[in-house]
């Protein structure tokens, strides 16, 4: 490092700021990775898609919605 009268040269300090900003930008900016879901689907969305594809009937859809929307969760094992 070069010292000029006990302090760094002006450009040297500017380059440190540039590198710090560049490194922070690399690690903090989210990267859009192909084939990765950007939004997590809710159970309601999954049910609606399955109904639209014809995988479940209207009765199964309504029953599943009632189970999801019920206030008291039921024990599946009993």
PDB file of N, CA, C and O in Angstrom:
ATOM      1  N   UNK A   1       0.835  -1.178   0.000  1.00  0.00           N
ATOM      2  CA  UNK A   1       0.000   0.000   0.000  1.00  0.00           C
ATOM      3  C   UNK A   1       0.874   1.233   0.000  1.00  0.00           C
ATOM      4  O   UNK A   1       1.942   1.293   0.609  1.00  0.00           O
ATOM      5  N   UNK A   2       0.370   2.187  -0.701  1.00  0.00           N
ATOM      6  CA  UNK A   2       1.131   3.434  -0.791  1.00  0.00           C
ATOM      7  C   UNK A   2       0.536   4.462   0.164  1.00  0.00           C
ATOM      8  O   UNK A   2      -0.670   4.707   0.173  1.00  0.00           O
ATOM      9  N   UNK A   3       1.391   5.039   0.942  1.00  0.00           N
ATOM     10  CA  UNK A   3       0.959   6.067   1.877  1.00  0.00           C
ATOM     11  C   UNK A   3       1.463   7.418   1.383  1.00  0.00           C
ATOM     12  O   UNK A   3       2.611   7.566   0.963  1.00  0.00           O
ATOM     13  N   UNK A   4       0.579   8.380   1.448  1.00  0.00           N
ATOM     14  CA  UNK A   4       0.964   9.742   1.104  1.00  0.00           C
ATOM     15  C   UNK A   4       0.688  10.601   2.329  1.00  0.00           C
ATOM     16  O   UNK A   4      -0.469  10.880   2.645  1.00  0.00           O
ATOM     17  N   UNK A   5       1.704  11.005   2.996  1.00  0.00           N
ATOM     18  CA  UNK A   5       1.590  11.836   4.198  1.00  0.00           C
ATOM     19  C   UNK A   5       0.712  11.189   5.267  1.00  0.00           C
ATOM     20  O   UNK A   5      -0.054  11.882   5.937  1.00  0.00           O
ATOM     21  N   UNK A   6       0.812   9.888   5.430  1.00  0.00           N
ATOM     22  CA  UNK A   6       0.083   9.197   6.480  1.00  0.00           C
ATOM     23  C   UNK A   6      -1.349   8.834   6.134  1.00  0.00           C
ATOM     24  O   UNK A   6      -2.076   8.357   7.006  1.00  0.00           O
ATOM     25  N   UNK A   7      -1.794   9.042   4.876  1.00  0.00           N
ATOM     26  CA  UNK A   7      -3.164   8.683   4.506  1.00  0.00           C
ATOM     27  C   UNK A   7      -3.158   7.993   3.140  1.00  0.00           C
ATOM     28  O   UNK A   7      -2.211   8.124   2.365  1.00  0.00           O
ATOM     29  N   UNK A   8      -4.204   7.279   2.874  1.00  0.00           N
ATOM     30  CA  UNK A   8      -4.321   6.618   1.570  1.00  0.00           C
ATOM     31  C   UNK A   8      -4.562   7.644   0.475  1.00  0.00           C
ATOM     32  O   UNK A   8      -5.051   8.744   0.733  1.00  0.00           O
ATOM     33  N   UNK A   9      -4.216   7.274  -0.739  1.00  0.00           N
ATOM     34  CA  UNK A   9      -4.539   8.129  -1.881  1.00  0.00           C
ATOM     35  C   UNK A   9      -6.030   8.078  -2.142  1.00  0.00           C
ATOM     36  O   UNK A   9      -6.675   7.089  -1.793  1.00  0.00           O
ATOM     37  N   UNK A  10      -6.586   9.087  -2.729  1.00  0.00           N
ATOM     38  CA  UNK A  10      -8.024   9.195  -2.937  1.00  0.00           C
ATOM     39  C   UNK A  10      -8.602   8.064  -3.770  1.00  0.00           C
ATOM     40  O   UNK A  10      -9.657   7.535  -3.422  1.00  0.00           O
ATOM     41  N   UNK A  11      -7.949   7.675  -4.856  1.00  0.00           N
ATOM     42  CA  UNK A  11      -8.482   6.625  -5.720  1.00  0.00           C
ATOM     43  C   UNK A  11      -8.479   5.276  -5.020  1.00  0.00           C
ATOM     44  O   UNK A  11      -9.359   4.451  -5.266  1.00  0.00           O
ATOM     45  N   UNK A  12      -7.516   5.042  -4.164  1.00  0.00           N
ATOM     46  CA  UNK A  12      -7.445   3.767  -3.456  1.00  0.00           C
ATOM     47  C   UNK A  12      -8.698   3.577  -2.602  1.00  0.00           C
ATOM     48  O   UNK A  12      -9.260   2.482  -2.582  1.00  0.00           O
ATOM     49  N   UNK A  13      -9.134   4.584  -1.921  1.00  0.00           N
ATOM     50  CA  UNK A  13     -10.320   4.528  -1.083  1.00  0.00           C
ATOM     51  C   UNK A  13     -11.587   4.351  -1.924  1.00  0.00           C
ATOM     52  O   UNK A  13     -12.498   3.627  -1.524  1.00  0.00           O
ATOM     53  N   UNK A  14     -11.647   4.995  -3.059  1.00  0.00           N
ATOM     54  CA  UNK A  14     -12.800   4.852  -3.952  1.00  0.00           C
ATOM     55  C   UNK A  14     -12.907   3.414  -4.460  1.00  0.00           C
ATOM     56  O   UNK A  14     -14.007   2.869  -4.544  1.00  0.00           O
ATOM     57  N   UNK A  15     -11.784   2.803  -4.794  1.00  0.00           N
ATOM     58  CA  UNK A  15     -11.824   1.412  -5.272  1.00  0.00           C
ATOM     59  C   UNK A  15     -12.303   0.462  -4.185  1.00  0.00           C
ATOM     60  O   UNK A  15     -12.990  -0.515  -4.484  1.00  0.00           O
ATOM     61  N   UNK A  16     -11.952   0.727  -2.930  1.00  0.00           N
ATOM     62  CA  UNK A  16     -12.470  -0.109  -1.833  1.00  0.00           C
ATOM     63  C   UNK A  16     -13.991  -0.027  -1.781  1.00  0.00           C
ATOM     64  O   UNK A  16     -14.659  -1.051  -1.643  1.00  0.00           O
ATOM     65  N   UNK A  17     -14.542   1.170  -1.888  1.00  0.00           N
ATOM     66  CA  UNK A  17     -15.994   1.325  -1.890  1.00  0.00           C
ATOM     67  C   UNK A  17     -16.635   0.614  -3.071  1.00  0.00           C
ATOM     68  O   UNK A  17     -17.676  -0.026  -2.922  1.00  0.00           O
ATOM     69  N   UNK A  18     -16.022   0.721  -4.236  1.00  0.00           N
ATOM     70  CA  UNK A  18     -16.561   0.042  -5.423  1.00  0.00           C
ATOM     71  C   UNK A  18     -16.577  -1.465  -5.218  1.00  0.00           C
ATOM     72  O   UNK A  18     -17.584  -2.106  -5.522  1.00  0.00           O
ATOM     73  N   UNK A  19     -15.506  -2.048  -4.717  1.00  0.00           N
ATOM     74  CA  UNK A  19     -15.453  -3.490  -4.495  1.00  0.00           C
ATOM     75  C   UNK A  19     -16.454  -3.941  -3.428  1.00  0.00           C
ATOM     76  O   UNK A  19     -17.090  -4.985  -3.575  1.00  0.00           O
ATOM     77  N   UNK A  20     -16.591  -3.168  -2.368  1.00  0.00           N
ATOM     78  CA  UNK A  20     -17.554  -3.528  -1.318  1.00  0.00           C
ATOM     79  C   UNK A  20     -18.977  -3.503  -1.869  1.00  0.00           C
ATOM     80  O   UNK A  20     -19.757  -4.418  -1.607  1.00  0.00           O
ATOM     81  N   UNK A  21     -19.318  -2.478  -2.619  1.00  0.00           N
ATOM     82  CA  UNK A  21     -20.647  -2.400  -3.221  1.00  0.00           C
ATOM     83  C   UNK A  21     -20.868  -3.560  -4.191  1.00  0.00           C
ATOM     84  O   UNK A  21     -21.953  -4.140  -4.216  1.00  0.00           O
ATOM     85  N   UNK A  22     -19.872  -3.901  -4.976  1.00  0.00           N
ATOM     86  CA  UNK A  22     -19.973  -4.998  -5.937  1.00  0.00           C
ATOM     87  C   UNK A  22     -20.198  -6.337  -5.228  1.00  0.00           C
ATOM     88  O   UNK A  22     -21.036  -7.131  -5.655  1.00  0.00           O
ATOM     89  N   UNK A  23     -19.463  -6.586  -4.161  1.00  0.00           N
ATOM     90  CA  UNK A  23     -19.595  -7.853  -3.421  1.00  0.00           C
ATOM     91  C   UNK A  23     -20.961  -7.931  -2.737  1.00  0.00           C
ATOM     92  O   UNK A  23     -21.599  -8.983  -2.756  1.00  0.00           O
ATOM     93  N   UNK A  24     -21.409  -6.847  -2.144  1.00  0.00           N
ATOM     94  CA  UNK A  24     -22.725  -6.827  -1.512  1.00  0.00           C
ATOM     95  C   UNK A  24     -23.806  -7.054  -2.564  1.00  0.00           C
ATOM     96  O   UNK A  24     -24.761  -7.789  -2.313  1.00  0.00           O
ATOM     97  N   UNK A  25     -23.675  -6.445  -3.719  1.00  0.00           N
ATOM     98  CA  UNK A  25     -24.642  -6.611  -4.809  1.00  0.00           C
ATOM     99  C   UNK A  25     -24.712  -8.067  -5.261  1.00  0.00           C
ATOM    100  O   UNK A  25     -25.805  -8.574  -5.512  1.00  0.00           O
ATOM    101  N   UNK A  26     -23.588  -8.741  -5.369  1.00  0.00           N
ATOM    102  CA  UNK A  26     -23.560 -10.136  -5.804  1.00  0.00           C
ATOM    103  C   UNK A  26     -24.303 -11.031  -4.818  1.00  0.00           C
ATOM    104  O   UNK A  26     -25.080 -11.890  -5.235  1.00  0.00           O
ATOM    105  N   UNK A  27     -24.080 -10.845  -3.525  1.00  0.00           N
ATOM    106  CA  UNK A  27     -24.646 -11.748  -2.534  1.00  0.00           C
ATOM    107  C   UNK A  27     -26.064 -11.393  -2.100  1.00  0.00           C
ATOM    108  O   UNK A  27     -26.785 -12.273  -1.630  1.00  0.00           O
ATOM    109  N   UNK A  28     -26.487 -10.158  -2.237  1.00  0.00           N
ATOM    110  CA  UNK A  28     -27.799  -9.771  -1.735  1.00  0.00           C
ATOM    111  C   UNK A  28     -28.879  -9.708  -2.807  1.00  0.00           C
ATOM    112  O   UNK A  28     -30.064  -9.733  -2.472  1.00  0.00           O
ATOM    113  N   UNK A  29     -28.515  -9.627  -4.071  1.00  0.00           N
ATOM    114  CA  UNK A  29     -29.507  -9.593  -5.144  1.00  0.00           C
ATOM    115  C   UNK A  29     -29.973 -11.017  -5.402  1.00  0.00           C
ATOM    116  O   UNK A  29     -29.157 -11.891  -5.692  1.00  0.00           O
ATOM    117  N   UNK A  30     -31.288 -11.263  -5.300  1.00  0.00           N
ATOM    118  CA  UNK A  30     -31.777 -12.624  -5.562  1.00  0.00           C
ATOM    119  C   UNK A  30     -31.596 -12.983  -7.032  1.00  0.00           C
ATOM    120  O   UNK A  30     -31.816 -12.172  -7.932  1.00  0.00           O
ATOM    121  N   UNK A  31     -31.193 -14.212  -7.233  1.00  0.00           N
ATOM    122  CA  UNK A  31     -30.954 -14.697  -8.584  1.00  0.00           C
ATOM    123  C   UNK A  31     -32.131 -15.573  -8.982  1.00  0.00           C
ATOM    124  O   UNK A  31     -32.542 -16.451  -8.224  1.00  0.00           O
ATOM    125  N   UNK A  32     -32.667 -15.335 -10.162  1.00  0.00           N
ATOM    126  CA  UNK A  32     -33.767 -16.147 -10.663  1.00  0.00           C
ATOM    127  C   UNK A  32     -33.191 -17.394 -11.309  1.00  0.00           C
ATOM    128  O   UNK A  32     -32.673 -17.349 -12.424  1.00  0.00           O
ATOM    129  N   UNK A  33     -33.287 -18.510 -10.593  1.00  0.00           N
ATOM    130  CA  UNK A  33     -32.751 -19.769 -11.078  1.00  0.00           C
ATOM    131  C   UNK A  33     -33.825 -20.449 -11.928  1.00  0.00           C
ATOM    132  O   UNK A  33     -34.961 -20.592 -11.475  1.00  0.00           O
ATOM    133  N   UNK A  34     -33.498 -20.863 -13.129  1.00  0.00           N
ATOM    134  CA  UNK A  34     -34.503 -21.525 -13.966  1.00  0.00           C
ATOM    135  C   UNK A  34     -35.034 -22.789 -13.290  1.00  0.00           C
ATOM    136  O   UNK A  34     -34.314 -23.462 -12.552  1.00  0.00           O
ATOM    137  N   UNK A  35     -36.288 -23.094 -13.550  1.00  0.00           N
ATOM    138  CA  UNK A  35     -36.991 -24.272 -13.034  1.00  0.00           C
ATOM    139  C   UNK A  35     -37.173 -24.251 -11.525  1.00  0.00           C
ATOM    140  O   UNK A  35     -37.490 -25.286 -10.940  1.00  0.00           O
ATOM    141  N   UNK A  36     -36.988 -23.125 -10.883  1.00  0.00           N
ATOM    142  CA  UNK A  36     -37.207 -23.013  -9.443  1.00  0.00           C
ATOM    143  C   UNK A  36     -38.497 -22.229  -9.228  1.00  0.00           C
ATOM    144  O   UNK A  36     -38.699 -21.169  -9.820  1.00  0.00           O
ATOM    145  N   UNK A  37     -39.363 -22.762  -8.375  1.00  0.00           N
ATOM    146  CA  UNK A  37     -40.613 -22.065  -8.106  1.00  0.00           C
ATOM    147  C   UNK A  37     -40.313 -20.788  -7.342  1.00  0.00           C
ATOM    148  O   UNK A  37     -39.659 -20.815  -6.300  1.00  0.00           O
ATOM    149  N   UNK A  38     -40.796 -19.673  -7.866  1.00  0.00           N
ATOM    150  CA  UNK A  38     -40.549 -18.407  -7.194  1.00  0.00           C
ATOM    151  C   UNK A  38     -41.601 -18.142  -6.114  1.00  0.00           C
ATOM    152  O   UNK A  38     -41.346 -17.406  -5.161  1.00  0.00           O
ATOM    153  N   UNK A  39     -42.783 -18.745  -6.266  1.00  0.00           N
ATOM    154  CA  UNK A  39     -43.839 -18.530  -5.287  1.00  0.00           C
ATOM    155  C   UNK A  39     -44.272 -19.882  -4.741  1.00  0.00           C
ATOM    156  O   UNK A  39     -44.477 -20.836  -5.492  1.00  0.00           O
ATOM    157  N   UNK A  40     -44.401 -19.945  -3.465  1.00  0.00           N
ATOM    158  CA  UNK A  40     -44.853 -21.174  -2.836  1.00  0.00           C
ATOM    159  C   UNK A  40     -46.374 -21.235  -2.942  1.00  0.00           C
ATOM    160  O   UNK A  40     -47.072 -20.283  -2.593  1.00  0.00           O
ATOM    161  N   UNK A  41     -46.873 -22.359  -3.424  1.00  0.00           N
ATOM    162  CA  UNK A  41     -48.307 -22.495  -3.635  1.00  0.00           C
ATOM    163  C   UNK A  41     -49.010 -22.856  -2.330  1.00  0.00           C
ATOM    164  O   UNK A  41     -48.510 -23.646  -1.529  1.00  0.00           O
ATOM    165  N   UNK A  42     -50.173 -22.260  -2.141  1.00  0.00           N
ATOM    166  CA  UNK A  42     -50.972 -22.578  -0.962  1.00  0.00           C
ATOM    167  C   UNK A  42     -51.761 -23.856  -1.232  1.00  0.00           C
ATOM    168  O   UNK A  42     -51.965 -24.224  -2.389  1.00  0.00           O
ATOM    169  N   UNK A  43     -52.204 -24.533  -0.179  1.00  0.00           N
ATOM    170  CA  UNK A  43     -53.022 -25.731  -0.381  1.00  0.00           C
ATOM    171  C   UNK A  43     -54.281 -25.439  -1.205  1.00  0.00           C
ATOM    172  O   UNK A  43     -54.733 -26.286  -1.975  1.00  0.00           O
ATOM    173  N   UNK A  44     -54.841 -24.247  -1.041  1.00  0.00           N
ATOM    174  CA  UNK A  44     -56.026 -23.856  -1.802  1.00  0.00           C
ATOM    175  C   UNK A  44     -55.707 -23.793  -3.295  1.00  0.00           C
ATOM    176  O   UNK A  44     -56.509 -24.238  -4.116  1.00  0.00           O
ATOM    177  N   UNK A  45     -54.539 -23.241  -3.656  1.00  0.00           N
ATOM    178  CA  UNK A  45     -54.129 -23.172  -5.053  1.00  0.00           C
ATOM    179  C   UNK A  45     -53.945 -24.564  -5.649  1.00  0.00           C
ATOM    180  O   UNK A  45     -54.332 -24.814  -6.791  1.00  0.00           O
ATOM    181  N   UNK A  46     -53.361 -25.454  -4.881  1.00  0.00           N
ATOM    182  CA  UNK A  46     -53.132 -26.819  -5.356  1.00  0.00           C
ATOM    183  C   UNK A  46     -54.465 -27.519  -5.605  1.00  0.00           C
ATOM    184  O   UNK A  46     -54.635 -28.203  -6.614  1.00  0.00           O
ATOM    185  N   UNK A  47     -55.415 -27.342  -4.675  1.00  0.00           N
ATOM    186  CA  UNK A  47     -56.737 -27.935  -4.864  1.00  0.00           C
ATOM    187  C   UNK A  47     -57.413 -27.403  -6.119  1.00  0.00           C
ATOM    188  O   UNK A  47     -57.989 -28.170  -6.891  1.00  0.00           O
ATOM    189  N   UNK A  48     -57.345 -26.099  -6.322  1.00  0.00           N
ATOM    190  CA  UNK A  48     -57.976 -25.499  -7.506  1.00  0.00           C
ATOM    191  C   UNK A  48     -57.351 -26.022  -8.801  1.00  0.00           C
ATOM    192  O   UNK A  48     -58.063 -26.259  -9.776  1.00  0.00           O
ATOM    193  N   UNK A  49     -56.041 -26.202  -8.820  1.00  0.00           N
ATOM    194  CA  UNK A  49     -55.377 -26.730 -10.012  1.00  0.00           C
ATOM    195  C   UNK A  49     -55.779 -28.176 -10.268  1.00  0.00           C
ATOM    196  O   UNK A  49     -56.021 -28.568 -11.409  1.00  0.00           O
ATOM    197  N   UNK A  50     -55.849 -28.967  -9.198  1.00  0.00           N
ATOM    198  CA  UNK A  50     -56.247 -30.374  -9.348  1.00  0.00           C
ATOM    199  C   UNK A  50     -57.684 -30.472  -9.856  1.00  0.00           C
ATOM    200  O   UNK A  50     -57.994 -31.340 -10.672  1.00  0.00           O
ATOM    201  N   UNK A  51     -58.563 -29.586  -9.379  1.00  0.00           N
ATOM    202  CA  UNK A  51     -59.941 -29.579  -9.856  1.00  0.00           C
ATOM    203  C   UNK A  51     -59.995 -29.165 -11.325  1.00  0.00           C
ATOM    204  O   UNK A  51     -60.748 -29.746 -12.107  1.00  0.00           O
ATOM    205  N   UNK A  52     -59.203 -28.166 -11.701  1.00  0.00           N
ATOM    206  CA  UNK A  52     -59.179 -27.699 -13.089  1.00  0.00           C
ATOM    207  C   UNK A  52     -58.660 -28.781 -14.039  1.00  0.00           C
ATOM    208  O   UNK A  52     -59.106 -28.869 -15.183  1.00  0.00           O
ATOM    209  N   UNK A  53     -57.731 -29.592 -13.575  1.00  0.00           N
ATOM    210  CA  UNK A  53     -57.204 -30.680 -14.403  1.00  0.00           C
ATOM    211  C   UNK A  53     -58.139 -31.882 -14.450  1.00  0.00           C
ATOM    212  O   UNK A  53     -57.963 -32.773 -15.281  1.00  0.00           O
ATOM    213  N   UNK A  54     -59.126 -31.913 -13.572  1.00  0.00           N
ATOM    214  CA  UNK A  54     -60.058 -33.025 -13.538  1.00  0.00           C
ATOM    215  C   UNK A  54     -59.598 -34.175 -12.673  1.00  0.00           C
ATOM    216  O   UNK A  54     -60.141 -35.276 -12.768  1.00  0.00           O
ATOM    217  N   UNK A  55     -58.614 -33.944 -11.836  1.00  0.00           N
ATOM    218  CA  UNK A  55     -58.094 -35.003 -10.964  1.00  0.00           C
ATOM    219  C   UNK A  55     -59.021 -35.291  -9.793  1.00  0.00           C
ATOM    220  O   UNK A  55     -59.058 -36.415  -9.290  1.00  0.00           O
ATOM    221  N   UNK A  56     -59.781 -34.271  -9.349  1.00  0.00           N
ATOM    222  CA  UNK A  56     -60.719 -34.462  -8.232  1.00  0.00           C
ATOM    223  C   UNK A  56     -62.085 -33.938  -8.656  1.00  0.00           C
ATOM    224  O   UNK A  56     -62.189 -33.075  -9.527  1.00  0.00           O
ATOM    225  N   UNK A  57     -63.123 -34.467  -8.034  1.00  0.00           N
ATOM    226  CA  UNK A  57     -64.487 -34.039  -8.348  1.00  0.00           C
ATOM    227  C   UNK A  57     -64.845 -32.787  -7.534  1.00  0.00           C
ATOM    228  O   UNK A  57     -64.097 -32.348  -6.660  1.00  0.00           O
ATOM    229  N   UNK A  58     -66.023 -32.232  -7.861  1.00  0.00           N
ATOM    230  CA  UNK A  58     -66.475 -31.036  -7.148  1.00  0.00           C
ATOM    231  C   UNK A  58     -66.721 -31.351  -5.680  1.00  0.00           C
ATOM    232  O   UNK A  58     -66.426 -30.529  -4.812  1.00  0.00           O
ATOM    233  N   UNK A  59     -67.259 -32.536  -5.392  1.00  0.00           N
ATOM    234  CA  UNK A  59     -67.517 -32.917  -4.013  1.00  0.00           C
ATOM    235  C   UNK A  59     -66.210 -33.036  -3.220  1.00  0.00           C
ATOM    236  O   UNK A  59     -66.126 -32.590  -2.076  1.00  0.00           O
ATOM    237  N   UNK A  60     -65.195 -33.643  -3.843  1.00  0.00           N
ATOM    238  CA  UNK A  60     -63.894 -33.760  -3.175  1.00  0.00           C
ATOM    239  C   UNK A  60     -63.274 -32.390  -2.946  1.00  0.00           C
ATOM    240  O   UNK A  60     -62.644 -32.148  -1.916  1.00  0.00           O
ATOM    241  N   UNK A  61     -63.455 -31.498  -3.911  1.00  0.00           N
ATOM    242  CA  UNK A  61     -62.939 -30.134  -3.781  1.00  0.00           C
ATOM    243  C   UNK A  61     -63.601 -29.424  -2.606  1.00  0.00           C
ATOM    244  O   UNK A  61     -62.922 -28.835  -1.765  1.00  0.00           O
ATOM    245  N   UNK A  62     -64.919 -29.483  -2.552  1.00  0.00           N
ATOM    246  CA  UNK A  62     -65.640 -28.816  -1.458  1.00  0.00           C
ATOM    247  C   UNK A  62     -65.277 -29.419  -0.105  1.00  0.00           C
ATOM    248  O   UNK A  62     -65.098 -28.687   0.868  1.00  0.00           O
ATOM    249  N   UNK A  63     -65.164 -30.752  -0.033  1.00  0.00           N
ATOM    250  CA  UNK A  63     -64.792 -31.403   1.227  1.00  0.00           C
ATOM    251  C   UNK A  63     -63.394 -30.984   1.675  1.00  0.00           C
ATOM    252  O   UNK A  63     -63.159 -30.709   2.852  1.00  0.00           O
ATOM    253  N   UNK A  64     -62.485 -30.942   0.726  1.00  0.00           N
ATOM    254  CA  UNK A  64     -61.109 -30.539   1.055  1.00  0.00           C
ATOM    255  C   UNK A  64     -61.049 -29.081   1.499  1.00  0.00           C
ATOM    256  O   UNK A  64     -60.321 -28.748   2.434  1.00  0.00           O
ATOM    257  N   UNK A  65     -61.806 -28.214   0.840  1.00  0.00           N
ATOM    258  CA  UNK A  65     -61.853 -26.808   1.245  1.00  0.00           C
ATOM    259  C   UNK A  65     -62.401 -26.665   2.660  1.00  0.00           C
ATOM    260  O   UNK A  65     -61.894 -25.871   3.452  1.00  0.00           O
ATOM    261  N   UNK A  66     -63.452 -27.447   2.978  1.00  0.00           N
ATOM    262  CA  UNK A  66     -64.021 -27.382   4.329  1.00  0.00           C
ATOM    263  C   UNK A  66     -63.009 -27.838   5.370  1.00  0.00           C
ATOM    264  O   UNK A  66     -62.920 -27.256   6.452  1.00  0.00           O
ATOM    265  N   UNK A  67     -62.256 -28.867   5.049  1.00  0.00           N
ATOM    266  CA  UNK A  67     -61.228 -29.347   5.983  1.00  0.00           C
ATOM    267  C   UNK A  67     -60.155 -28.290   6.190  1.00  0.00           C
ATOM    268  O   UNK A  67     -59.725 -28.058   7.320  1.00  0.00           O
ATOM    269  N   UNK A  68     -59.712 -27.637   5.098  1.00  0.00           N
ATOM    270  CA  UNK A  68     -58.677 -26.606   5.207  1.00  0.00           C
ATOM    271  C   UNK A  68     -59.169 -25.380   5.970  1.00  0.00           C
ATOM    272  O   UNK A  68     -58.407 -24.748   6.701  1.00  0.00           O
ATOM    273  N   UNK A  69     -60.447 -25.050   5.794  1.00  0.00           N
ATOM    274  CA  UNK A  69     -60.979 -23.835   6.408  1.00  0.00           C
ATOM    275  C   UNK A  69     -61.539 -24.046   7.810  1.00  0.00           C
ATOM    276  O   UNK A  69     -61.961 -23.087   8.457  1.00  0.00           O
ATOM    277  N   UNK A  70     -61.548 -25.276   8.283  1.00  0.00           N
ATOM    278  CA  UNK A  70     -62.110 -25.528   9.609  1.00  0.00           C
ATOM    279  C   UNK A  70     -61.225 -24.904  10.689  1.00  0.00           C
ATOM    280  O   UNK A  70     -60.000 -24.865  10.569  1.00  0.00           O
ATOM    281  N   UNK A  71     -61.867 -24.428  11.729  1.00  0.00           N
ATOM    282  CA  UNK A  71     -61.140 -23.758  12.821  1.00  0.00           C
ATOM    283  C   UNK A  71     -60.395 -24.742  13.691  1.00  0.00           C
ATOM    284  O   UNK A  71     -59.281 -24.456  14.131  1.00  0.00           O
ATOM    285  N   UNK A  72     -60.986 -25.899  13.950  1.00  0.00           N
ATOM    286  CA  UNK A  72     -60.339 -26.873  14.835  1.00  0.00           C
ATOM    287  C   UNK A  72     -59.731 -27.989  13.988  1.00  0.00           C
ATOM    288  O   UNK A  72     -60.458 -28.737  13.334  1.00  0.00           O
ATOM    289  N   UNK A  73     -58.401 -28.105  13.998  1.00  0.00           N
ATOM    290  CA  UNK A  73     -57.783 -29.175  13.220  1.00  0.00           C
ATOM    291  C   UNK A  73     -58.123 -30.537  13.814  1.00  0.00           C
ATOM    292  O   UNK A  73     -58.126 -30.728  15.030  1.00  0.00           O
ATOM    293  N   UNK A  74     -58.411 -31.480  12.909  1.00  0.00           N
ATOM    294  CA  UNK A  74     -58.795 -32.817  13.340  1.00  0.00           C
ATOM    295  C   UNK A  74     -57.565 -33.724  13.335  1.00  0.00           C
ATOM    296  O   UNK A  74     -56.664 -33.569  12.511  1.00  0.00           O
ATOM    297  N   UNK A  75     -57.549 -34.652  14.250  1.00  0.00           N
ATOM    298  CA  UNK A  75     -56.448 -35.608  14.322  1.00  0.00           C
ATOM    299  C   UNK A  75     -56.684 -36.662  13.244  1.00  0.00           C
ATOM    300  O   UNK A  75     -57.695 -37.364  13.263  1.00  0.00           O
ATOM    301  N   UNK A  76     -55.762 -36.767  12.321  1.00  0.00           N
ATOM    302  CA  UNK A  76     -55.887 -37.690  11.194  1.00  0.00           C
ATOM    303  C   UNK A  76     -55.726 -39.138  11.657  1.00  0.00           C
ATOM    304  O   UNK A  76     -56.342 -40.029  11.073  1.00  0.00           O
ATOM    305  N   UNK A  77     -54.942 -39.392  12.657  1.00  0.00           N
ATOM    306  CA  UNK A  77     -54.657 -40.754  13.100  1.00  0.00           C
ATOM    307  C   UNK A  77     -55.825 -41.395  13.832  1.00  0.00           C
ATOM    308  O   UNK A  77     -55.892 -42.623  13.879  1.00  0.00           O
ATOM    309  N   UNK A  78     -56.737 -40.643  14.397  1.00  0.00           N
ATOM    310  CA  UNK A  78     -57.821 -41.261  15.172  1.00  0.00           C
ATOM    311  C   UNK A  78     -59.110 -41.309  14.397  1.00  0.00           C
ATOM    312  O   UNK A  78     -60.118 -41.798  14.907  1.00  0.00           O
TER     313      UNK A  78
END
